[in-house]
Structures are given as C-alpha cells and as structure tokens.
Amino acid sequence: MSAGILITIVLVLAIVGFVLGRRRAVATAGGDGRRLHSLPGYYGQSVALFAAVPALLLMAVWLFMQPVVIDGRIGEMIPDSAVPDGGSRGLVMSDVRRIADGIEQLVDQGLVSETDLATMRADFTNVRGRLGEVGIALGSNVSPGVFEAAKVYRDANRTGGLIMTIAVLAVAAACFAWSYLRIKPDLRARNISETFVMALLIGSSLVAILTTVGIVASLVVETFHFFQMYPASEFFFSTTWNPQFRGGSDLGILPLLWGTLYVSFVALVVAVPIGLMIAIYLSEYASKTLRSLAKPAIEILAGIPTIVYGLFALITVGPFIRDWIAEPTGLGSSSSSVLTAGVVMGIMLIPFVSSLSDDIINSVPQAMRDGAYGLGATRSETIRQVVLPAALPGVVGAILLAASRAIGETMIVVLGAGAAAKLGLNPFDAMTTVTVKIVSQLTGDTEFASPETLVAFALGLTLFVFTLGLNVLALYIVRKYREQYE
C-alpha cells in the first residue's frame, strides 16, 4: 500500500472518530450538553487527534528509518569485487536502487511474474534486456551479484512497507478505540485538544530552528572529514584552486573568496547609489500617485528569476561590454567578466536597497523635517543634513542585507563571470565565486569521499559564516535604528 493511500485511510478514520466521538459525548450526557465539561466538538477532536497523530508520527519515523536500515543491510551484501576500481560502494548502491525500481516496474506491467523473478539470476542477460524495456539501462560493470542485491533490496522494501502498513493501521485503530471508550461527561476534552494544538504550534516553531541546526551540523561534519584529508592551512591560505580528482589537487579558497568579494563589490557599486537615489525620490519628492505606481514596478525586479538575469548577462550585457569597452581599450576580449556579472547583479539588487531604504527614510519623524524647515533649510539641505544622517543606520543595514544576497548568488556568476578561479584586479577578466565552485564540485558522477568533493562543504561553511555575520550585523543595525524612534 502506498504512503498516500495509507495517509488517506488514517485521515478518514480521524474524521469518523470526530463524528462518533461527538455523538458519544452527547449520548453519555443524556442529550444535555450542560453536563459536559467541554463542548461536544472537543470530544470529537480528541478522538480524531488520537486516531491520526500517533499513527502519522509512526509512519514518518518509519519512512525515515527504513531506507537507512535497508541500505546498510544491502551495502554489506555487495561483494568487494562488484565495486569498480576508482569507484565507491555508494555508486553501486545507486545501481541496486535503479535495478530494484526496474524489477518493480516489470512486475507491475506483467512482463515478469514473481515466480520467474526467483530464477532470474541464472538468466541475467535476459533480465538486462527486459529492464531496458522500462527505461533502465545498465552499464557493463553490473554483475549478477549486484542484481541479486537488487532483488533483496526490493523484497526488503516490500516487506518493510507491509509491516509499516499493518503497524500504522493497528496504532490508529487502537488509539481510536481507546480515545472513544474513555469519553465521559467529566473528561477534560478541551484541555486535550488545546494541548495538541500547542504541541503543533511548538513543533512548527521548531522547524526553522531544527532546519538551521541540521544544515550547520551537516556542513560541520563533512568539513571536519575534509580537513582530515586536506590541510586547513593550505585551504585557507593557498592562492591556487586546481582540483584534480586523480590526485595532486590544490584547493585554496583565496581565489574564490576574492572573486566573490570582487563581484559583490561591483554589484553594490551599481545597486547602492541607484537604489538610494530611488528611495530618496520616492519618499521625499514623488507624489502619492507616482509612488503607488513606481514602487511596485521597481520591486518587480526582485521577483525575476536569477536564471533570467544570467541569460541577460550572457546575451546582452556581456557582448555589449566586450564590444564597446573591453576590446577597444585592450583590457579584455571575453564577454564573461567580473563587470558583466557585477552590473547585472547590481540591477537585481536595486529593489533590495531602494525598498528597504524607502521604508527607513519614511520612518524618520516628520518633526525633524519641520524643525529644519523652521530654521530656513531647503528641502535638499533637509534631506542631506537631517533625514539621511537620521536614516543612516537603517540604510547601512539595507546595504549589508543586499551584500549578503550578492555573496550567495550563483546563476548570474555562472553565465556572466565564467568559471576561472584566479586573483586579479582587471574587471574585464573572467572570475568565479565560492557558490559556483560548490555547485561544480558536487556535480557529476564523482566519489563523495574524495577531498575534491568534500571541499564543497568547507566552502559552504565558510560562506555560511561570512553571510551569517553580515546578516546579524545588518539586523542589529536596523533594530537599533527602529528602537531609536519608537
């Protein structure tokens, strides 16, 4: 039974429990709702919650643990001879899963019976051809031993699914019966229902925290494994980035970090002046009608997918900079450059700076403007000498938030700046960033346990710490500013 059908059955049982529980509560009170501790609906809710929540929790834990247990068991079955030279057991497990899925499709389509499946090992060549009929192409290195492991993997999944179905339905039925039979007029059903709701709210609140903890934990663990294979001093201080999956790699982060900061700096040079001038105009000069039209139109830029910006950089901005600036001045000959990615990324960041700065400038008390006007200051002098200094902490926070957004950008850099990891000052040269190399190191059919793959986690942790610091600093500055005028 599929997980979707099982969830539907449990939810239907919960609905039935609500109706029957409510009806039983009224019946035990002799039809007089005043004798009940809680409203009749709370009794129905208690039955529905006990019927659904424990069963669904069991199902969630089972679905999480079953693949871990089965993969560990099947991994021990794979002989060392089935692991190709230079490969890993994890890649063989991928073949096992694909073959198991293919066998399941063959059985579902009636191309193979369960009886024939038990004797397939003797006719492995025929099985390979049949798997091709359902779109499962096997490489030449797949052995009959791997196929046997795939059969065991399929059987274990089917057995585990059957046991899970029985266990979930048994728990749902048992909790349904227990909660239904304990209904009586003095049962504090409202307290039970509100406790469940409070637990649900607490669990929802913990999702973000646990997600952050999980991300940080995974980065820290894999980074620790990387530094066990590669010296931390060379990673943080080497000026060469040259990963070679066959050995002899140089994995210095400095060229990537320089490219990240360089592209982000160019983007901020474009976004901050334009965004700040837009914010000043909309908050101090524009009419209400123009403001109501212009601000949403500018914020549309923030909703454009970054891949669209990347294509814009690749097709339009890059060739323009190459043909009209780089080649005539002899500074470059490629359309992929730091300037290309920085300009396009700056356009993307304009609404981040302008929208937040506009809100901050508008929050400056009108009394400060009136006081400046009363002293004889013009509007431009008031903006320059009163409004902007008062809004400066918030504007700095907006700039830092935009900077953290620029540091984490990937697609614009891939299509606009290229993939060359190097140190240089020429903005017309192709460079790359940390995020681009994270993607490239984890892309492809590579061995996960190698330093060249695990370095992606070290890069990610470094970027995470850097971006987190910027975000914390920005939030601190914005919060301090807001408290000042509350």
SVG drawing of the C-alpha trace seen along z (x, -y; Angstrom):
<svg xmlns="http://www.w3.org/2000/svg" viewBox="-31 -81 81 101">
<polyline fill="none" stroke="black" stroke-width="0.4" points="0.0,0.0 1.4,-3.4 2.0,-6.1 -0.6,-8.3 -3.4,-5.7 -2.3,-4.9 -2.4,-8.6 -5.9,-8.9 -7.1,-5.9 -5.8,-7.4 -7.4,-10.8 -10.7,-9.1 -10.5,-7.2 -9.9,-10.5 -13.0,-12.1 -15.1,-9.1 -13.6,-9.4 -14.6,-13.1 -18.2,-12.3 -18.6,-9.3 -16.7,-10.9 -19.0,-14.0 -22.1,-11.8 -20.9,-9.6 -20.2,-12.7 -23.8,-13.9 -25.2,-10.4 -23.2,-10.0 -24.6,-13.3 -28.2,-12.2 -28.5,-14.7 -27.9,-17.6 -24.7,-19.5 -24.6,-21.4 -23.4,-18.2 -20.3,-18.0 -17.0,-19.6 -16.3,-20.8 -18.2,-21.5 -19.2,-18.3 -16.8,-19.2 -13.8,-19.0 -14.7,-15.3 -14.7,-14.6 -11.4,-16.4 -9.8,-14.3 -10.8,-11.1 -9.7,-12.4 -6.3,-13.6 -5.5,-10.3 -6.5,-8.3 -4.4,-10.3 -1.4,-11.9 0.3,-8.8 -0.2,-6.8 1.2,-9.6 4.2,-10.1 5.0,-6.4 4.7,-6.5 7.0,-9.5 9.7,-7.8 9.3,-4.6 9.7,-6.2 12.8,-8.0 14.5,-5.0 13.6,-2.2 15.9,-3.4 18.8,-3.8 18.4,-0.3 17.9,1.4 20.8,-0.5 23.1,0.6 22.0,4.2 22.2,4.3 25.6,2.5 27.1,5.3 25.8,7.8 27.6,6.2 30.9,8.1 34.1,6.1 34.6,7.5 31.4,5.7 32.9,2.3 34.8,1.0 38.3,-0.4 38.2,-4.1 34.5,-3.8 32.7,-3.7 30.1,-1.4 27.7,-4.3 27.7,-4.3 27.0,-0.5 24.1,-1.2 22.7,-3.6 22.7,-0.7 21.0,1.5 18.2,-1.0 17.7,-1.5 17.5,2.2 15.1,2.7 12.8,0.0 13.1,1.6 12.1,5.0 9.1,3.5 8.0,1.9 8.4,5.2 6.2,7.0 3.6,4.2 3.4,4.3 3.1,8.1 6.3,8.5 7.7,10.7 6.0,12.8 7.0,13.2 7.7,16.9 10.1,16.1 11.8,13.5 13.1,16.2 15.1,17.8 16.3,14.7 19.8,14.9 20.5,17.8 19.3,15.7 20.8,12.4 21.4,11.4 17.7,11.7 16.8,9.7 19.2,6.9 17.3,6.7 13.9,6.7 15.0,3.9 15.8,1.9 12.1,2.2 11.1,0.0 13.9,-2.5 16.5,-1.1 19.8,-1.0 22.6,0.9 26.3,0.5 28.7,3.2 30.1,3.3 26.8,4.5 27.3,8.1 24.8,10.8 25.8,10.2 24.5,6.6 21.3,7.9 20.8,10.4 21.3,7.5 18.7,5.5 16.2,8.4 16.8,8.5 16.5,4.7 13.1,4.8 11.9,7.6 13.1,5.8 11.3,2.6 8.1,4.5 8.3,6.3 9.1,3.1 6.1,1.4 3.8,4.2 4.9,4.1 4.6,0.4 1.0,0.5 0.0,3.1 1.7,1.2 0.2,-2.2 -3.3,-0.9 -3.0,1.0 -1.9,-2.1 -4.6,-4.2 -7.3,-1.6 -6.0,-1.1 -5.8,-4.8 -9.2,-5.3 -10.8,-2.7 -9.1,-3.8 -9.9,-7.5 -13.5,-6.7 -14.1,-4.4 -12.7,-6.9 -15.3,-9.6 -17.4,-10.6 -19.0,-13.8 -16.2,-14.8 -13.4,-14.2 -11.4,-17.4 -11.6,-17.2 -10.9,-20.8 -7.6,-20.6 -6.6,-17.6 -7.4,-19.4 -5.6,-22.6 -2.6,-20.6 -2.4,-19.0 -2.7,-22.4 0.0,-23.9 2.3,-21.0 1.6,-21.5 2.5,-25.2 5.7,-24.5 6.6,-21.9 6.0,-24.3 8.2,-26.9 11.0,-24.4 11.0,-23.6 13.1,-26.6 15.5,-26.1 15.9,-22.4 16.5,-23.1 19.2,-25.5 20.8,-23.1 20.7,-20.3 22.3,-22.5 25.1,-23.6 25.6,-20.1 25.9,-18.6 28.3,-21.3 30.5,-21.0 30.6,-17.2 31.6,-17.0 34.0,-19.9 35.7,-18.0 36.1,-15.0 37.6,-17.2 40.2,-18.7 41.2,-15.2 42.2,-14.6 43.4,-18.1 45.4,-20.6 43.4,-23.6 46.3,-25.9 46.6,-25.2 42.8,-25.6 42.6,-29.0 45.9,-30.5 46.7,-28.9 46.3,-31.1 45.7,-28.2 42.5,-26.5 43.1,-23.4 41.0,-20.3 42.2,-17.1 40.1,-14.1 43.0,-11.8 45.2,-13.4 47.6,-16.3 44.8,-18.9 45.3,-22.4 42.2,-23.6 43.0,-27.1 39.9,-29.2 41.5,-32.7 40.9,-33.0 37.3,-32.0 36.9,-34.4 38.5,-37.2 36.1,-36.6 33.1,-36.5 34.0,-39.8 35.0,-41.5 31.8,-40.6 29.8,-41.6 31.6,-44.9 30.9,-45.8 27.2,-44.9 27.0,-47.1 28.7,-50.0 25.8,-49.7 22.9,-49.0 23.6,-51.3 23.7,-54.7 20.8,-54.0 18.7,-52.3 19.4,-55.1 18.5,-57.8 15.3,-56.0 14.4,-55.8 15.1,-59.5 13.0,-60.5 10.0,-58.2 10.0,-59.2 10.7,-63.0 9.8,-64.2 7.3,-61.8 3.6,-62.3 1.4,-59.7 0.1,-58.6 3.5,-58.2 4.8,-56.5 2.0,-53.9 2.9,-53.1 6.7,-53.3 7.5,-51.4 5.7,-48.1 7.2,-48.4 10.7,-48.6 10.1,-45.7 9.2,-43.5 12.9,-43.3 13.2,-41.3 10.8,-38.7 12.6,-38.0 14.3,-34.5 18.1,-34.8 18.5,-32.5 16.7,-35.2 19.3,-37.7 22.0,-35.3 20.8,-35.0 20.5,-38.7 24.2,-39.0 25.2,-36.3 23.4,-37.5 23.1,-41.3 25.3,-42.9 28.4,-40.7 28.7,-41.2 28.0,-45.0 30.8,-45.4 33.2,-43.3 32.5,-45.1 32.2,-48.7 34.6,-48.9 36.9,-45.9 38.2,-45.3 38.5,-49.0 40.6,-49.7 42.6,-46.5 41.6,-45.4 39.8,-42.2 38.3,-40.1 35.7,-37.9 32.1,-38.6 32.3,-36.8 33.8,-39.2 33.5,-40.5 32.0,-43.7 29.3,-41.8 28.2,-39.8 28.5,-42.7 26.4,-45.1 23.6,-42.6 23.7,-41.5 23.6,-45.2 20.4,-45.6 18.9,-42.7 19.8,-44.2 18.3,-47.7 14.9,-46.9 16.5,-45.4 18.3,-48.7 15.6,-51.0 12.6,-49.4 14.1,-49.0 15.8,-52.4 12.5,-54.0 10.7,-52.5 13.5,-53.6 13.6,-57.2 9.8,-57.4 10.1,-56.3 12.2,-59.4 9.8,-61.6 8.2,-64.5 9.1,-66.7 12.8,-66.6 11.9,-67.8 9.6,-70.5 12.4,-71.7 14.8,-72.0 12.3,-73.9 11.6,-76.2 15.4,-77.1 15.3,-78.1 16.8,-74.9 15.7,-74.0 14.3,-70.6 17.6,-69.3 19.5,-70.6 17.0,-68.9 17.4,-65.6 21.2,-65.9 21.8,-67.1 18.8,-65.8 17.0,-62.9 19.9,-60.9 22.0,-61.1 19.0,-60.0 18.3,-57.2 21.9,-56.2 21.9,-53.1 18.9,-51.7 20.4,-52.4 23.6,-50.7 21.6,-47.7 19.8,-47.6 23.2,-47.7 24.5,-44.8 21.4,-42.7 21.9,-43.4 25.6,-42.4 24.7,-39.1 22.3,-38.5 25.0,-39.2 27.5,-36.9 25.2,-34.0 24.3,-34.4 25.2,-31.6 23.4,-31.7 24.3,-35.2 28.0,-34.5 28.0,-31.2 26.6,-32.8 28.1,-36.3 31.5,-35.9 32.7,-32.5 34.4,-29.8 38.1,-30.9 39.4,-30.9 42.2,-33.5 43.4,-36.6 43.3,-39.8 42.2,-43.4 41.1,-43.7 37.2,-43.9 37.1,-42.6 38.7,-39.3 36.6,-36.2 36.5,-35.1 34.3,-32.8 32.9,-32.7 32.5,-30.3 28.9,-29.4 29.8,-28.4 32.5,-26.1 30.3,-24.5 27.9,-23.5 30.7,-22.3 32.4,-20.2 29.1,-18.4 28.0,-17.9 28.7,-14.8 29.3,-11.1 32.2,-11.6 33.3,-9.8 31.7,-11.5 34.5,-10.6 37.2,-12.4 38.7,-15.8 37.7,-17.3 34.0,-16.6 34.1,-17.3 35.7,-20.7 32.3,-21.9 31.2,-21.6 34.2,-23.5 33.4,-26.2 29.8,-26.2 30.6,-26.5 33.0,-29.4 30.3,-31.2 27.7,-30.5 29.7,-32.0 30.6,-35.1 27.0,-35.6 25.6,-35.0 27.9,-37.6 26.7,-40.2 23.0,-39.3 23.5,-39.6 25.3,-42.9 22.5,-44.2 19.7,-43.1 21.5,-44.6 21.9,-48.0 18.2,-48.0 16.9,-47.0 18.9,-49.7 17.6,-52.3 14.0,-51.2 14.2,-51.4 15.6,-54.9 12.3,-56.4 9.7,-54.1"/>
</svg>
